[in-house]
């Protein structure tokens, strides 16, 4: 249950950061690179929350 709460919190924070970055007036090539990096980060967060990848870089959230 704790893993599910951590995943939800990380995805909400990730979504907020993605939204804030999308508001920046970036040139098209830079925006494409940023979008790809965010998608890779999202995949890493989900895979580490499921347990496929070690999630040492994600700090545990204590509520």
C-alpha positions in Angstrom: 0.0 0.0 0.0 2.9 2.3 0.8 4.4 1.7 -2.6 1.1 2.7 -4.3 0.9 5.9 -2.3 4.5 6.7 -3.2 3.8 6.1 -6.9 0.7 8.4 -6.8 2.6 11.2 -5.1 5.6 10.9 -7.5 3.2 10.9 -10.5 1.4 14.0 -9.2 4.6 15.9 -8.6 5.9 14.7 -12.0 2.7 16.0 -13.7 3.0 19.4 -12.0 6.6 19.8 -13.0 5.7 18.7 -16.6 2.9 21.2 -16.7 5.1 24.1 -15.4 7.9 23.2 -17.9 5.3 23.1 -20.7 4.4 26.7 -19.9 8.0 27.9 -20.7 8.5 29.4 -24.1 11.1 27.0 -25.4 12.2 26.7 -29.0 10.9 23.6 -30.8 14.1 21.5 -30.8 14.7 22.2 -27.1 11.0 21.4 -26.3 11.3 18.1 -28.1 14.4 17.1 -26.1 12.7 18.1 -22.9 9.6 16.1 -23.8 11.7 13.0 -24.5 13.6 13.4 -21.2 10.4 13.7 -19.3 9.0 10.5 -20.9 12.1 8.6 -20.1 11.9 9.9 -16.5 8.3 8.8 -16.3 9.1 5.3 -17.5 11.9 5.1 -14.9 9.6 6.2 -12.1 7.0 3.6 -13.0 9.5 0.8 -13.5 11.2 1.5 -10.2 7.9 1.7 -8.4 6.8 -1.7 -9.8 10.2 -3.1 -8.7 11.7 -3.9 -12.1 14.5 -1.4 -11.7 16.1 -0.5 -8.4 14.7 2.8 -7.1 17.7 4.0 -5.1 17.5 7.4 -6.6 13.9 7.9 -5.6 13.7 9.0 -1.9 10.9 7.3 0.1 8.0 9.5 1.0 6.8 9.3 4.6 3.3 10.5 5.2 
